[in-house]
Amino acid sequence: MKKRALLSVSDKTGLVELAQVLIDHDIELISTGGTKKTLQDAGLTVLGIEEVTGFPEMLDGRVKTLHPLVHGGLLFKRQDPSHLQQIQSAHIQPIDYVIVNLYPFQKAIEKADCTVEEAIENIDIGGPSMLRSAAKNHQDVTVICDPLDYPSLISQLNEKGKTDFAFRQAMAAKVYRTTAAYDALIAQYMNTLVNIEFPERITETYVLKQTLRYGENPHQKAAFYATPFEERDSLSAATQLHGKELSYNNIQDGAAALQLLSEFDQPAVIALKHTNPCGVGISSDIYQSWRKAYDTDKVSIFGGVVAFNREVDDQIAKELSEIFLEIVLAPSFSSAALDILTQKKNIRLMKTSDKSSRPYIKTSVRVAGGLLTQDTDKHSSALSQIKIVTLKQPTSLELNDALFGEKVVKHVKSNAIVIVKDGQTLGIGAGQMNRVGAAEIALKQAGEKAKGATLASDAFFPMNDTVALAAQYGITCIIQPGGSIKDQDSITACDEAQLAMIFTGERHFKH
């Protein structure tokens, strides 16, 4: 019996060329709608689906391939006598090849003006059904869901006159990955429509962006997957202009730097190492912001990441070129800056994107046996929300520094303490098992510069030892969430040392 191929595609790339190869191998073509028209316009002979089913397309094309004569032809086992008898009795002819790709649901919902009705009409029903039927019966049926696989199918036919089982099995696996991702996107969209925050099942999907040379360490394999949609302030939306391929650790550090950078509208620079900031500077001028970030810790920046929210010019580039850095991220680089920085063979230069308005909504992390998900911590205190709890009132400069410090400290691994003054970090204590330990690191790093500076904490003080240490170094203002049963001990210690203390009422743990 003559072999048959069913073709129904939204993406017409390579369609005619593949169809001609199928015809050359004496395979009869069956097609639908626009696919059929494209093949006929190319002068190819093709059966309409209605000629196979004896039933016209209906409901604006919603029903055309959902028919026993289609799915019977796909699903019957060629070596099963009972199956063979049943399809002969039902006058069902085999369909041996399925070339199908799906309605462009993602492209539809990416459009700013996409209506719910338009999104719903771009949910494919027949396509996934055919793909899944063919994939289930890959023992006998070849299924292709991606034009990128057309050349492999052509090679199989030209070299062997048919496809082998290994190829059919690989293509079937790809079908299930494709339909699972397609349904996941639809589920996410529908969850958004009905405001489901934490569904009983999470069905997210990610797209392979690149395989990596290795993971966190050379003995670990790794890959980088991106969300299907470009998200604001994300590394996956950045374009690499120069340098070596990104590593696993580069990606983590670059992503962390961009998240902290997104806290600021004014010119800001983030220096970061191992996902913790080692220097942050803000000012009215991007060069001054850079100097503030760099001067915080000229040792830790070695081998780190630097992120800018303004263009990198030649003055900054000259100074960057004198430091060993893994990545420089910026919305743009002047041509002179590129000339300077591209002299360094391995430095990665990344142009960040500000096109997307889609924010991070949820943050997730894998744990053994499961997944933790939460709202992304995008909250920062405003002047109207804070509470001054000491006799001494902070100055306007201290208030500004306190709010700046709170934005930084929430991006530092807990327990975290940050010392700031005049829009610059002076000392950062990260990831300590007790709060006074984090304060000791930050204050020691700040040294004499701590005099007259502000201390920011990501969580409350369980006792007054951090206040006592801060007073020894000359800190004049502290910002912390408050909420300890011993808050009054810290307030009293501040009053005795004539320090101002601000409560925000909101902690910012980061694990």
Sequence and secondary structure as in RCSB ss.txt:
>XXXX:A:sequence
MKKRALLSVSDKTGLVELAQVLIDHDIELISTGGTKKTLQDAGLTVLGIEEVTGFPEMLDGRVKTLHPLVHGGLL
FKRQDPSHLQQIQSAHIQPIDYVIVNLYPFQKAIEKADCTVEEAIENIDIGGPSMLRSAAKNHQDVTVICDPLDY
PSLISQLNEKGKTDFAFRQAMAAKVYRTTAAYDALIAQYMNTLVNIEFPERITETYVLKQTLRYGENPHQKAAFY
ATPFEERDSLSAATQLHGKELSYNNIQDGAAALQLLSEFDQPAVIALKHTNPCGVGISSDIYQSWRKAYDTDKVS
IFGGVVAFNREVDDQIAKELSEIFLEIVLAPSFSSAALDILTQKKNIRLMKTSDKSSRPYIKTSVRVAGGLLTQD
TDKHSSALSQIKIVTLKQPTSLELNDALFGEKVVKHVKSNAIVIVKDGQTLGIGAGQMNRVGAAEIALKQAGEKA
KGATLASDAFFPMNDTVALAAQYGITCIIQPGGSIKDQDSITACDEAQLAMIFTGERHFKH
>XXXX:A:secstr
   EEEEE S  TTHHHHHHHHHHTT EEEE HHHHHHHHHTT   EEHHHHHSS  BTTTTBSS SHHHHHHHH
S TT HHHHHHHHHTT     EEEE    HHHHHHSTT  HHHHHHT  SHHHHHHHHHHHTTTT EEE  GGGH
HHHHHHHHHHSS  HHHHHHHHHHHHHHHHHHHHHHHHHHHHHTT SS SS     EEEEEES SSSTTS EEEE
E SS  TT GGG EEEESS   HHHHHHHHHHHHHHTT SSSEEEEEETTEEEEEEE SSHHHHHHHHHHH TTT
TTTEEEEESS B HHHHHHHTTS EEEEEES B HHHHHHHTTSSS EEEE          EEEEEETTEEEEEE
       TTT EE SSS   HHHHHHHHHHHHHHTTS SS EEEEETTEEEEEE S SSHHHHHHHHHHHHGGGG
TT EEEESS  SSTHHHHHHHHHT  EEEE    TTHHHHHHHHHHHT EEEE S      
